[in-house]
Amino acid sequence: MVAMTACTVRRVWPVRALAGGCFRALSAASQARPRGLVYEQHGEPAQVLHLKNIDLAELWDSGVHVKMIAAPINPSDINMIQGTYAVLADLPAVGGNEGVGQVVGVGSHVTSLKPGDLVIPADAGLGTWRTEATFSEENLLKMPPGIPLTCAATLGVNPCTAYRMLSDFETLKPGDSVIQNAANSGVGQAVIQIAAAKGIKTINVVRDRPDLQRLVERLKSLGADHVITEEMLRKPEAKDLFKKVPKPMLALNGVGGKSATELLRHLQHKGTMVTYGGMSKQPVTVPVSALIFKNVKLRGFWMTQWKRDNVQNKDKLRGMVADLCSLIHQGQLTAPTCQEVPLEDYQTALKDSMKPYISAKQILLM
């Protein structure tokens, strides 16, 4: 322990992630100047992102020095860099909104964290594509022991979005059903697993592709009850599906366009469709009959806004994360298929993250 004038700082050697979620300690000699993926203007990530040396803020009384271990590339990260997202960082900025790191030092006023703890961001916009940073204690959430690396790195956005959409819009009970498009996305995979843990049936809509059967098998291994293509959902025979499961009261839309319209067709009377994404970049078209005769409800959801609406109620956020971690411990929630890429190879990871029909989440290892 080292006594300082401004604050007392406690430190441990950081760890580096290895494939499979293991860790190893870094020696003092291996410590280098902090680096991060920085953009100074908005545009296509491959053109505007650059790996640079960055400054590390001095540790203040409520500050936490974090060595980042791993951080995923999400669609929202890409949109922020492009300048098309609802919230944009002040430029120049470090990319990334999600990830996991290890605490290596804390200020004298920090009470909830200690060196050695694994942490994830409590909100978006921290810039996680960097080797290390100093964050405010209130912007971090502590991970319980036993959470695999990839689960922790990908916990704060997609599983939380799935959890809230399944909890906040309709009262669902075991045996009820949910229909969703983008079922192979990070949110979609989390919806499948959380719903299965609650005894809720899922009807999962995906785009047709060359390796469709392989995708169907993977989603069913996560707990999906039915996996169908958008083309199959449009056919009259789709009604036969609802002889096996009840019509859903909840539809989850991450695509928009015609795909969203098809979800609405199969909702129960007074059901709810929640839109959380628009991968097709097409507007949601709502048939008049769905509003008049079925009285469906249309809602939107954005995890960042939910966190900011509940900024004074951190117990609600911690409770949700604790529930998700409990599912992970019980083997009922796993991370999406991930591809681990060294930070230096970020261009390859960016390119792969934007390919169509690629289900593997790109994880940058620091």
C-alpha positions in Angstrom: 0.0 0.0 0.0 1.4 3.4 -1.0 0.5 6.6 0.9 -0.2 9.6 -1.3 -1.3 13.2 -0.6 -4.5 13.2 -2.7 -5.6 9.6 -2.3 -4.5 6.2 -1.3 -3.9 3.9 -4.2 -4.0 0.1 -4.1 -2.7 -1.8 -7.1 -2.3 -5.3 -8.4 -0.7 -6.7 -11.6 -3.3 -6.7 -14.4 -4.2 -9.8 -16.4 -4.5 -10.5 -20.1 -7.2 -12.6 -21.7 -6.3 -15.8 -23.5 -8.6 -18.0 -25.7 -11.2 -19.7 -23.7 -11.5 -17.0 -21.1 -8.4 -17.8 -19.1 -6.1 -15.2 -17.7 -2.4 -14.7 -17.1 -0.5 -12.0 -15.1 1.5 -9.4 -17.0 5.0 -8.7 -15.8 6.1 -5.1 -15.1 8.4 -5.3 -18.1 5.5 -6.0 -20.4 3.6 -2.8 -19.3 3.5 -0.4 -22.2 2.0 3.0 -22.8 -1.9 2.9 -23.0 -3.2 2.5 -26.5 -6.7 2.9 -28.0 -8.7 2.9 -31.2 -9.3 6.6 -31.7 -11.4 8.4 -34.3 -11.1 12.2 -34.8 -14.0 12.5 -37.3 -17.1 10.5 -38.2 -17.0 8.1 -41.1 -16.5 4.5 -42.0 -14.6 2.8 -39.2 -12.0 1.3 -41.5 -11.0 4.8 -42.6 -11.3 6.9 -39.5 -10.2 4.5 -36.7 -6.5 4.4 -35.8 -4.6 2.6 -33.1 -2.7 5.3 -31.1 -0.9 5.9 -27.9 -3.3 7.6 -25.5 -3.0 9.5 -22.2 -4.1 7.9 -18.9 -5.9 10.2 -16.6 -4.4 10.6 -13.1 -6.2 8.5 -10.5 -8.5 10.8 -8.4 -10.3 10.0 -5.1 -13.3 8.3 -6.8 -11.4 7.0 -9.8 -10.7 3.4 -10.8 -7.7 2.4 -12.9 -8.9 -0.4 -15.1 -6.8 -2.7 -17.4 -9.2 -3.6 -20.2 -9.2 -7.3 -21.1 -11.7 -7.7 -23.9 -14.3 -5.7 -25.7 -16.8 -6.7 -28.5 -17.7 -4.9 -31.6 -21.5 -4.1 -31.7 -23.6 -2.5 -34.4 -24.1 0.5 -32.2 -20.3 1.0 -31.9 -20.1 1.1 -35.7 -23.0 3.6 -35.9 -21.5 5.9 -33.3 -18.3 6.1 -35.4 -20.3 6.7 -38.6 -22.1 9.5 -36.8 -25.5 8.0 -37.3 -26.3 6.9 -33.7 -28.6 8.8 -31.3 -25.7 9.5 -28.9 -22.3 10.6 -30.2 -19.1 11.0 -28.3 -17.1 14.3 -28.3 -14.3 14.1 -30.7 -11.6 12.8 -30.7 -13.0 9.7 -29.1 -12.1 6.1 -28.3 -14.5 3.6 -29.8 -16.4 0.8 -28.0 -19.2 0.8 -25.4 -19.0 -2.6 -23.9 -16.3 -4.9 -22.5 -14.6 -6.3 -19.4 -11.6 -5.2 -17.5 -9.7 -5.7 -14.3 -9.3 -3.1 -11.6 -5.6 -2.4 -10.9 -5.9 0.7 -8.7 -8.5 2.6 -6.8 -8.8 6.1 -5.3 -9.2 6.6 -1.5 -13.0 7.3 -1.7 -13.7 4.1 -3.7 -15.7 1.6 -1.6 -17.4 -0.9 -3.9 -14.3 -2.0 -5.9 -10.8 -3.2 -5.1 -7.8 -4.3 -7.1 -8.3 -7.6 -8.8 -12.1 -7.1 -9.4 -13.5 -7.7 -12.8 -15.7 -4.8 -14.0 -18.0 -3.9 -16.9 -19.3 -0.4 -17.9 -22.5 0.7 -16.3 -23.3 3.0 -19.2 -22.4 3.6 -22.8 -19.8 6.0 -24.1 -16.8 5.1 -22.0 -14.7 4.1 -24.9 -13.7 0.5 -24.2 -11.5 -0.2 -27.2 -8.3 0.6 -25.3 -5.7 -1.2 -23.2 -6.4 0.8 -20.0 -8.3 3.8 -18.6 -9.3 5.6 -15.5 -13.0 5.6 -14.9 -15.3 6.9 -12.2 -16.5 4.3 -9.7 -20.1 5.1 -10.5 -19.6 4.1 -14.2 -18.5 0.5 -13.4 -20.3 -2.6 -12.3 -18.5 -5.4 -10.4 -18.7 -8.9 -11.9 -19.3 -11.9 -9.5 -16.7 -14.7 -9.5 -17.0 -17.5 -12.0 -18.3 -15.5 -15.0 -16.5 -16.5 -18.2 -14.6 -13.8 -20.0 -16.7 -13.7 -23.1 -20.0 -13.6 -21.0 -18.7 -10.7 -19.0 -17.5 -8.8 -22.1 -20.8 -9.1 -23.9 -23.2 -8.8 -20.9 -24.0 -5.1 -20.7 -25.9 -4.6 -24.0 -27.6 -7.6 -25.7 -28.5 -9.8 -22.7 -29.7 -6.7 -20.8 -31.8 -5.6 -23.8 -33.3 -9.1 -24.0 -34.0 -9.2 -20.3 -35.8 -5.9 -20.2 -37.9 -6.5 -23.3 -39.1 -9.9 -21.9 -39.9 -8.2 -18.6 -41.2 -4.7 -19.2 -43.9 -4.8 -21.9 -46.1 -7.9 -21.3 -46.7 -10.1 -18.3 -45.5 -13.5 -19.7 -46.0 -16.8 -17.9 -44.7 -20.3 -18.6 -46.2 -21.7 -21.8 -46.7 -18.3 -23.4 -44.9 -17.5 -26.6 -42.8 -14.7 -28.1 -42.0 -14.2 -31.8 -38.8 -12.4 -32.9 -36.8 -11.6 -36.0 -33.0 -11.3 -36.1 -33.1 -14.4 -33.9 -29.4 -15.2 -34.6 -28.3 -11.7 -33.4 -26.7 -11.2 -30.0 -30.1 -10.0 -28.6 -31.9 -12.8 -30.4 -29.7 -15.5 -28.8 -30.2 -14.0 -25.4 -33.9 -13.8 -25.8 -34.0 -17.5 -26.7 -32.0 -18.5 -23.6 -33.7 -16.2 -21.1 -37.2 -17.1 -22.4 -36.3 -20.9 -22.2 -35.2 -20.4 -18.5 -38.6 -18.9 -17.8 -40.6 -21.6 -19.7 -41.6 -19.2 -22.4 -41.8 -20.6 -26.0 -39.9 -18.7 -28.8 -40.7 -18.5 -32.5 -37.5 -17.4 -34.1 -37.4 -15.8 -37.6 -34.1 -15.7 -39.5 -33.1 -14.8 -43.1 -32.6 -17.7 -45.5 -29.0 -18.6 -46.1 -26.8 -21.3 -47.5 -26.0 -22.8 -44.1 -29.6 -22.5 -42.8 -29.8 -26.0 -41.2 -26.6 -25.4 -39.3 -28.0 -22.1 -37.9 -31.3 -23.8 -37.0 -29.5 -26.5 -35.0 -27.4 -24.0 -33.2 -30.4 -21.9 -32.1 -32.3 -25.0 -31.0 -29.3 -26.0 -29.0 -29.7 -22.7 -27.1 -33.4 -23.5 -26.4 -35.2 -22.2 -29.4 -38.6 -23.9 -29.9 -39.2 -23.0 -33.5 -36.8 -21.5 -36.1 -38.3 -20.4 -39.5 -37.2 -18.1 -42.3 -38.9 -14.9 -43.2 -40.1 -16.5 -46.4 -41.8 -19.4 -44.5 -43.5 -16.9 -42.2 -45.2 -15.2 -45.2 -46.7 -18.4 -46.5 -50.3 -19.4 -45.6 -48.9 -22.6 -44.0 -47.4 -20.5 -41.2 -50.7 -20.6 -39.4 -50.2 -24.3 -38.8 -47.4 -23.3 -36.4 -49.9 -21.8 -34.0 -51.6 -25.1 -33.6 -48.5 -26.1 -31.6 -47.9 -22.9 -29.7 -50.2 -20.1 -28.6 -50.2 -16.9 -30.7 -47.6 -14.6 -29.2 -48.5 -11.6 -27.0 -45.0 -10.1 -27.6 -43.1 -9.6 -30.8 -39.5 -8.3 -30.8 -38.4 -6.4 -33.9 -34.7 -5.8 -34.7 -35.1 -5.6 -38.5 -38.0 -3.3 -39.5 -39.4 -3.2 -43.0 -41.5 -6.2 -44.3 -40.1 -8.4 -41.6 -41.7 -6.3 -38.9 -45.0 -6.3 -40.7 -45.0 -10.1 -40.7 -44.5 -10.2 -37.0 -47.5 -8.0 -36.5 -49.7 -10.3 -38.5 -49.1 -13.1 -36.0 -49.6 -11.2 -32.8 -52.5 -11.9 -30.5 -55.3 -9.3 -30.0 -53.9 -6.4 -27.9 -50.4 -7.8 -28.3 -47.2 -5.6 -28.3 -44.4 -5.3 -30.8 -41.2 -3.8 -29.4 -38.7 -2.4 -31.9 -35.1 -2.2 -30.7 -33.2 -2.2 -34.0 -33.6 -1.6 -37.7 -31.1 -3.7 -39.5 -32.9 -3.5 -42.8 -32.8 0.3 -42.7 -36.5 0.2 -43.8 -39.4 1.9 -41.9 -41.9 -0.2 -39.9 -45.1 -0.4 -41.9 -48.2 -1.1 -39.8 -51.4 -2.4 -41.5 -54.4 -0.3 -40.5 -56.2 -3.5 -39.6 -53.6 -4.4 -37.0 -54.3 -1.1 -35.2 -58.1 -1.1 -35.6 -59.2 -4.7 -35.3 -56.3 -6.2 -33.3 -55.5 -3.1 -31.2 -51.8 -3.9 -31.2 -49.4 -1.7 -29.3 -46.2 -0.4 -30.8 -43.3 0.4 -28.5 -39.6 1.1 -28.8 -36.7 0.2 -26.5 -33.1 1.5 -26.2 -30.9 0.1 -23.5 -28.9 3.2 -23.2 -32.0 5.3 -22.4 -33.2 2.7 -19.9 -29.9 3.0 -18.0 -30.1 6.8 -18.0 -33.7 6.8 -16.9 -32.6 4.6 -13.9 -29.4 6.4 -13.1 -30.7 7.2 -9.6 -31.8 3.6 -9.1 -28.6 1.6 -9.5 -30.1 -1.2 -7.5 -32.4 -2.0 -10.4 -29.5 -2.2 -12.8 -27.5 -4.3 -10.3 -30.5 -6.6 -9.8 -30.8 -7.2 -13.5 -27.1 -8.0 -13.9 -27.3 -10.3 -10.9 -30.2 -12.2 -12.4 -28.3 -12.6 -15.7 -25.1 -13.7 -13.9 -27.2 -16.3 -12.0 -28.4 -17.7 -15.3 -24.8 -17.8 -16.5 -23.8 -19.7 -13.4 -26.6 -22.2 -13.9 -25.6 -22.8 -17.5 -28.8 -21.2 -18.9 -27.2 -18.2 -20.5 -24.0 -18.3 -22.6 -22.2 -15.7 -24.7 -22.9 -15.6 -28.4 -20.4 -17.4 -30.7 -17.3 -15.2 -30.5 -14.1 -14.7 -32.5 -11.2 -13.3 -30.5 -9.0 -10.9 -32.3 -5.9 -9.1 -31.0 -6.3 -5.3 -30.8 -3.6 -4.9 -33.4 -5.8 -6.7 -36.0 -8.8 -4.4 -35.4 -9.2 -3.8 -39.2 -9.9 -7.5 -39.7 -12.3 -7.6 -36.8 -14.2 -4.5 -38.2 -14.5 -6.0 -41.6 -15.8 -9.4 -40.3 -18.2 -7.6 -38.0 -19.9 -6.0 -41.0 -20.2 -9.1 -43.2 -23.7 -10.5 -43.8 -24.8 -13.8 -42.4 -21.9 -13.8 -39.9 -23.1 -14.8 -36.4 -19.8 -14.7 -34.6 -19.3 -11.7 -32.4 -15.9 -10.0 -32.9 -14.0 -9.6 -29.6 -11.0 -7.4 -29.4 -8.4 -8.7 -27.0 -6.3 -6.0 -25.4 
